[in-house]
């Protein structure tokens, strides 16, 4: 049986990548440092993925799985050396911690075989392939680096499946159960493979892959974030609750439409295709059974307000295509407001200006800031979603934007 390793046995590792690889005929070894989780996987040898919709669910048993203690460097290196395919699903902030073990495993593999190894990088990070490659290569010699470039494929992926955090009650009933939506496509960078592209269920090889990366970050992640931050501002605990507010729905949809226009212009992609994806996302955001919360989706506003991430990055893309990102600016304003509140800072315009400069690199005279700050001021004053939407409509008319 073919062997796969996945660094990270969390929601995406087990709930998405592990399930796809198992269904494709691989024995899947998860590498994780959470010892109780490692023990549970090894005792069971399988786990359940529950795919939920508003009115029903389907349980799928994922078989032929095991786990490796991530602190056991020798066992990790051996697994990497023997793997037919690898993946990471640890979260952006953890990549630097796993790089030494990945380097050790790659070194051992080079000593034992000339076979290539492709690593599918399942992280929400622009240029994830280059970032992780640099992290690994700092532990390799010059000769090993040359072999790395030749034999190791760093495969960017676009993770579209939504897997919320599991509740304490769910973990109590079944510590390995993962609830997720049914969406199961895995776009990957076709050009980055060093070996033959494997026949993995749901795999969508594509080039140029920048399109899928930006579609995920500036359409899916951005729309999700706008919904989450508006939900936090207006008292909606769950994403699906916020998506029942017609004014929030319109703000989220228009933010996504701004990105659609920018992506269409940037990549010459059919607007019809992008609109179909947008409508699908809007329906998926309304999936009550996921139980996804505004707090989870809106966590880490520092990263999500950074210059190239989902909110400010999407605004930059729009502006380069001469599209006014007024509705995206609402999400950025709401994220900025939540950042100040979480850090117990004054929710004043002057404080917002300072934070925007620090987090996003935007001075108060930049085009993005001139859109964000007036909307921030309205949110800080306690305006309702309806009046916030009217302010956005007024700004849109000012710029003669066609979105309505």
Order of alpha helices (4+ residues) and beta strands (2+ residues): beta-alpha-beta-alpha-beta-beta-beta-alpha-beta-alpha-beta-alpha-alpha-beta-alpha-beta-beta-beta-alpha-alpha-alpha-alpha-alpha-alpha-alpha-alpha-alpha-alpha-alpha-alpha
